[in-house]
Amino acid sequence: MSYPNSNNPYGFGPFLEWRENCDFYAEDPFVQKAVQVFTGDRAAAVDAAARAISRKVSFRWRKMAETIAWPDKRPWVMHYDGHGNRIDRIVRPHETEVMEQEVFGEALFSAKTDPWERFIKMYLIYQNGEACISCPVTCTEGLVAVLARFADTPEIQAILTHCKEGRDGRFGIGAQYLSEIQGGSDVRANLLEARLENGQWRLYGTKFFCSATHADYAMVTAKPKGSEKVGLFVMPSWLPGDKAREKRNGFTIDRIKWKMGTSELPTAEMTFNGALAYPVGPLDRGLANMVAIVLTYSRLTVGLSGAASMMRAWREAARYCDFREAFGLSIGRMPMVVGQLKTIEKAAKRTLAGAFRLHGEILALPGGLARETDARESEDLKRRRFRVRELIMLQKMATSFDAPDVLRLAMSLFGGHGVMEDFSSLPRLYRDAAVNELWEGPRNVLLAQVHRDLLGAAAWYAPERFAADILAGGPEDLVTALCREIVEILSGTDLFEMSPAAVEACARWDRFCHRLYHAYQDVAMAMVAAQA
């Protein structure tokens, strides 16, 4: 019975106490098993590294991430100082700067940091959402990877060392500036101009979406004067001695974007007026190196951050449903809720398992993602590299689509509290996930690229063999069906002819790719489930 009580005693104490004391890694037996399954003889060291950083991520950094998420903490740009000097200072909360220094102080990209330890640390860090950390971390990872391959001058070597090993106790932070107002994914349409002046390359023009604008260095795409080829450059935000004086390196930050998600991250419109930059690799291979290395790492991060946000959403929704009562029983015992929780759990676990499996396949490649272009490789290794490249795009496409759906469902289990920004992190994670779906190639671009790649490789890697290889270990009937369907689609209507048949073929390809990658994830999830 329920009688009136003007002093309503209801509260969320038990749930909040659990949440305040929840250690992300210690309370996640699934990820612990994934470490055992996928990291081989590194498992003990990876587990220890995860437990150590989880105590920072779950408590100190979690609270910082929650603090800086408030609207009044959003970054802004101070264009001039009190003496009329153009400084374009990115003003961020103190907590952001402290957390950033502590996270980068983990030396994630140092030669001393094991790749699997870096992977698990990044997964746990991403459970706090963007927080002005996720984007700079992955941009720095891509910058380090491409510079490590092309560090052929003292200037580039100094930048690489700053980002990998630090300098004076602080680590360099990277960004990437590709998009221009006429288009983001169509990098070939870039108009930013690189001019060779007195033996130095200078950049002129505008960029329209420049995230991590506070970074020390940026990978920038630009066309050398008189060329249609896109070159790749690394640009310092300040030249030596100028950072303390707040004198930017020949560019202005015109305005900060007002985004629905990743709002703690400064994303800006910029104008370059003679910014000094250093060419990275052959100028006629700039676009290829940007996509194959820098963007590839960013796409991997979208997949991993999706897994992180979904796992956190499942953990908190499940515990809340155990706590919350309605109509005389825990809502976690209601069949409808049980089914929804199972949907969230499966999506989260399959995404995380798939991310582990894909990362393992990358590490198994000689040289990883950044192989030597002139290296002679066997047909088997050539096919393995191709599979990994396509899987990275499929992961980004599928995971960035799944994450908002899963987070939205998790929010619904909190009822009206699900959309309250001061009740839980889920609304913020949901907004971040919506933005992540658009970064580094939206769904339609990736689907079209995978289709083109498979057609182009068909002479030496039959599509049905590609599907069978990535689904090895899966249910035989499912593998057979997917192999048959991929052949049907790729031998059918051209996706780029404007006709009703092409529209239907595109929709079928969209559905198929999603099912294909889910099947890959499900094989990985079964591998974890089989672990004793």
C-alpha positions, -999 to +999 in steps of 0.1 A: +000+000+000+011+036-006-002+064+015+005+101+012+038+113+027+047+150+022+083+141+033+089+117+005+119+097+016+128+083-018+164+087-030+190+072-054+216+066-026+224+029-032+228+034-070+249+065-067+271+049-041+278+020-065+284+043-094+308+065-073+328+034-064+327+016-097+361+007-111+356+004-149+380-025-154+377-043-121+339-046-125+341-058-161+348-095-163+341-096-201+370-072-209+392-091-185+385-123-204+390-105-238+425-096-225+432-132-218+419-144-252+435-118-275+467-105-260+486-138-257+517-138-236+512-101-229+480-108-209+494-104-174+512-072-182+481-058-201+458-068-172+481-050-147+483-019-168+445-018-172+440-021-134+465+007-127+450+032-152+414+022-144+418+036-109+425+070-125+399+068-153+371+056-130+375+082-103+397+112-108+394+116-146+357+106-146+349+134-122+370+158-143+352+148-174+318+154-158+329+188-146+341+201-179+310+189-197+288+218-184+279+243-210+296+272-192+329+253-195+329+251-233+361+262-249+362+296-265+388+317-284+404+350-272+414+366-304+434+395-289+453+403-257+450+435-238+477+452-260+460+445-293+481+415-303+464+387-322+469+356-300+439+333-308+442+317-274+420+287-269+405+291-234+397+258-217+388+248-182+417+242-158+404+206-152+408+199-190+444+210-190+452+190-159+436+158-172+451+162-206+486+165-191+480+134-169+466+113-198+494+122-222+518+117-193+509+080-197+533+081-227+508+062-248+529+064-280+563+059-265+585+031-278+584+018-243+547+013-243+534-021-254+508-018-282+483-039-262+488-018-231+481+013-252+450-003-266+435-012-232+444+022-217+427+040-246+396+018-243+393+027-206+400+064-212+373+065-239+346+053-213+346+090-202+335+102-236+354+128-256+363+151-227+388+169-250+409+138-247+397+112-272+403+132-304+437+146-294+448+111-284+439+095-317+451+124-337+485+121-320+485+084-326+481+090-363+506+118-364+532+096-346+525+067-370+530+087-402+560+108-389+577+076-378+577+065-414+588+098-429+609+116-403+636+125-427+645+160-414+657+173-380+625+194-377+602+164-382+623+142-360+620+167-332+582+168-335+581+130-335+602+128-304+581+155-286+549+135-292+563+101-285+587+106-256+579+141-243+601+171-237+607+188-204+580+165-188+553+174-213+541+155-244+534+171-278+497+168-289+486+163-325+456+174-346+446+169-382+432+195-405+416+181-437+381+194-443+374+225-463+341+243-468+334+227-502+336+192-487+351+170-460+354+135-475+363+147-510+399+156-500+409+157-537+388+189-539+410+207-514+421+241-523+445+250-495+477+260-513+513+251-503+539+275-517+577+269-517+592+302-506+629+306-500+633+269-495+604+266-470+568+255-475+541+280-465+503+273-464+477+297-477+439+294-476+412+281-453+401+249-435+366+245-422+367+217-396+398+217-375+394+197-343+419+197-314+427+233-324+446+237-292+472+211-303+509+216-306+511+202-342+487+193-370+487+171-400+474+193-429+465+184-464+474+210-491+481+212-528+515+224-539+511+255-561+503+245-597+496+209-588+464+189-586+479+164-562+472+166-525+503+168-503+506+161-466+524+185-442+530+187-405+525+222-392+536+235-357+511+257-341+539+278-328+574+282-340+603+277-314+601+304-287+567+317-298+543+297-277+551+316-245+545+349-265+513+334-280+524+342-315+507+317-339+526+302-368+510+322-397+474+313-391+443+326-374+415+308-356+384+324-370+358+309-348+350+278-326+322+255-339+291+250-318+287+212-320+259+191-305+285+166-292+322+164-284+315+199-271+345+200-248+367+197-279+376+229-297+368+225-334+375+256-355+375+274-388+410+286-397+428+308-422+464+302-431+484+331-442+519+318-447+521+291-420+554+273-420+549+235-426+571+205-434+562+180-461+557+145-449+565+118-474+563+123-512+541+152-521+522+132-547+514+106-521+500+129-495+464+119-498+473+082-499+494+085-467+468+106-449+440+080-456+461+049-452+477+059-419+463+090-402+426+085-410+429+048-404+439+053-368+411+078-364+386+053-377+399+026-353+394+050-325+357+056-335+353+018-332+370+015-299+353+045-284+319+031-295+327-001-276+338+019-246+306+040-244+283+010-250+300-011-223+297+018-198+260+023-208+252-014-203+270-016-170+252+015-156+218+007-171+219-029-157+227-017-122+201+011-123+174-015-134+184-037-104+180-007-081+149+010-096+115-004-085+081+002-102+047-015-095+062-034-066+092-050-082+127-042-096+123-031-132+152-054-140+128-083-135+103-071-161+105-091-193+105-061-216+134-045-197+153-079-195+151-081-233+163-046-238+192-051-214+202-082-234+201-062-266+225-036-250+247-062-235+251-081-268+258-050-288+284-038-263+302-071-260+302-079-297+316-044-304+344-048-278+353-083-289+354-072-325+377-043-316+401-067-298+401-091-327+407-065-353+435-049-333+452-083-330+450-087-368+467-053-372+495-062-348+501-095-366+508-076-399+546-071-405+551-033-400+515-029-389+495-004-409+525+016-421+542-010-443+569+001-468+554+009-502+581-009-521+582-040-500+576-073-519+550-093-501+534-127-507+499-130-521+487-143-487+501-112-469+487-089-496+452-104-489+456-101-451+465-064-455+435-059-477+412-076-452+424-054-424+419-023-444+383-032-453+376-044-418+387-010-403+362+008-426+334-018-418+341-014-381+338+024-382+307+022-403+289-004-381+300+007-347+294+044-352+258+035-363+252+010-335+265+032-306+238+059-308+211+033-310+225+014-280+230+045-259+195+058-267+180+025-256+201+026-224+189+061-217+153+050-221+157+025-192+164+055-169+130+070-178+129+107-176+163+107-158+178+093-190+179+127-207+190+146-176+226+158-181+233+160-144+219+126-136+242+104-157+269+105-184+246+088-210+232+119-227+268+132-232+280+099-245+250+098-268+258+132-282+294+123-287+284+091-305+262+110-329+292+132-338+316+102-341+294+088-368+303+117-391+341+120-384+366+103-407+341+094-434+304+091-430+286+058-436+278+063-473+314+072-481+328+041-464+302+018-479+310+031-514+348+027-508+345-009-496+324-017-527+350-001-550+378-019-532+362-053-535+355-049-571+390-037-578+406-066-559+383-093-574+409-105-598+433-116-571+409-118-541+375-132-549+347-115-529+334-148-516+369-158-504+372-124-486+339-129-468+348-165-459+382-155-446+369-127-422+342-151-410+364-181-403+351-199-373+315-186-378+284-207-383+287-226-416+252-218-429+256-181-422+290-179-438+277-197-469+247-173-471+269-142-468+294-155-493+266-161-518+251-127-512+283-107-516+288-123-550+252-114-560+256-078-550+290-072-565+280-088-598+248-068-600+238-032-606+265-005-605+259+015-573+268+047-591+243+047-620+213+068-612+184+044-614+158+027-591+177-005-594+209+013-581+190+028-552+178-006-542+213-021-547+228+006-524+202-001-497+210-039-500+247-033-498+242-011-467+222-039-449+247-065-461+278-048-448+262-042-414+254-079-412+288-089-424+306-070-398+282-081-370+290-117-380+328-109-377+321-094-342+300-124-332+329-148-340+351-127-318+325-126-290+322-164-292+360-166-287+357-146-255+327-166-243+347-198-247+374-186-223+372-205-190 
